[in-house]
Amino acid sequence: VRSCLMLAVQADGAVIETIESLGDDPDSLHPVQRAFLEHHGLQCGFCTPGLVLTAKALLERNPSPTEEEIREAIAGNVCRCTGYVYIVDSIAAAAKEMSVARREELVDA
């Protein structure tokens, strides 16, 4: 949920995930964080936490989104620095990386 649309008291008892909980060390970044870094999805940083968490949520429910589905998922996040091209590229790259990791887990199992 967007924090601007929900009162903190409404989250009582809920699990809250923040950008800081994903990975705060360059060696332990979440695949979405790493993809934003590697594919220039980061700009000023103002929108980054919301976009990264939105992308993570999208990829959890749809591991192989189309470009249109990515754009629709991030439509609620405003970035004033870009035309979203690198952001969309970053999310698509994270989807590919996470898909490869899932396949490797299945092979190892």
C-alpha positions in Angstrom: 0.0 0.0 0.0 1.1 3.6 -0.4 1.8 5.1 2.9 0.1 8.3 1.9 -3.2 6.5 1.5 -3.2 4.6 4.8 -3.0 5.6 8.4 -0.4 3.9 10.5 -3.0 2.6 12.9 -4.6 0.7 10.1 -1.4 -1.4 9.8 -1.7 -2.6 13.4 -0.8 -6.3 13.4 0.3 -6.3 9.7 3.8 -7.2 8.4 5.4 -4.1 7.0 8.2 -4.3 4.5 10.4 -1.4 3.8 13.2 -0.7 1.3 15.7 -1.1 4.2 14.5 -4.6 4.9 15.4 -5.9 1.4 19.2 -5.6 1.6 21.4 -2.8 2.9 24.8 -4.3 1.9 26.1 -4.2 -1.7 26.8 -7.9 -1.4 23.2 -8.8 -0.2 21.0 -6.6 -2.4 17.6 -8.0 -3.5 17.6 -8.8 -7.2 15.3 -5.8 -7.8 17.7 -3.4 -6.0 20.6 -4.9 -7.9 18.8 -4.5 -11.3 17.9 -0.9 -10.5 21.6 -0.3 -9.8 22.9 -2.1 -12.8 20.3 -0.8 -15.3 20.3 2.8 -14.3 16.8 2.7 -12.7 18.1 5.0 -9.9 18.0 8.7 -10.4 17.5 11.2 -7.5 16.3 8.5 -5.1 13.1 10.1 -4.1 10.8 7.6 -5.9 13.2 4.6 -5.7 11.9 3.0 -2.5 8.4 3.0 -3.8 9.3 1.7 -7.2 11.6 -1.0 -5.9 8.9 -2.3 -3.5 6.2 -2.0 -6.1 8.4 -4.0 -8.5 9.1 -6.6 -5.9 5.4 -7.0 -5.2 4.7 -7.3 -9.0 7.3 -9.9 -9.5 6.0 -12.0 -6.5 2.5 -12.2 -8.1 3.6 -12.1 -11.7 7.2 -13.5 -12.3 7.2 -12.8 -16.0 5.4 -9.5 -16.6 5.2 -7.8 -20.0 6.4 -4.3 -20.5 2.7 -3.1 -20.4 2.1 -5.0 -17.1 5.3 -3.4 -15.6 4.2 0.1 -16.7 0.7 -0.5 -15.3 2.1 -1.7 -11.9 4.3 1.3 -11.5 1.7 3.8 -12.6 1.0 4.9 -9.1 4.7 5.9 -8.5 5.7 9.3 -9.8 9.3 9.8 -11.0 10.2 13.3 -12.1 13.7 12.5 -13.3 13.1 9.9 -16.1 10.8 8.8 -18.8 10.6 5.4 -16.9 12.6 3.6 -19.6 15.4 2.6 -17.3 13.0 1.8 -14.5 11.0 -0.6 -16.8 14.3 -2.1 -18.1 15.4 -2.6 -14.5 12.2 -4.4 -13.5 12.4 -6.6 -16.6 16.0 -7.5 -15.8 15.1 -8.3 -12.2 12.3 -10.6 -13.5 14.8 -12.5 -15.7 17.3 -12.8 -12.8 14.7 -14.0 -10.4 13.4 -16.5 -13.0 16.9 -18.0 -13.5 17.3 -18.2 -9.7 14.0 -20.1 -9.4 15.0 -22.5 -12.2 18.3 -23.2 -10.5 16.5 -23.8 -7.2 14.3 -26.4 -8.9 17.2 -28.1 -10.5 19.1 -28.3 -7.1 16.0 -29.6 -5.3 
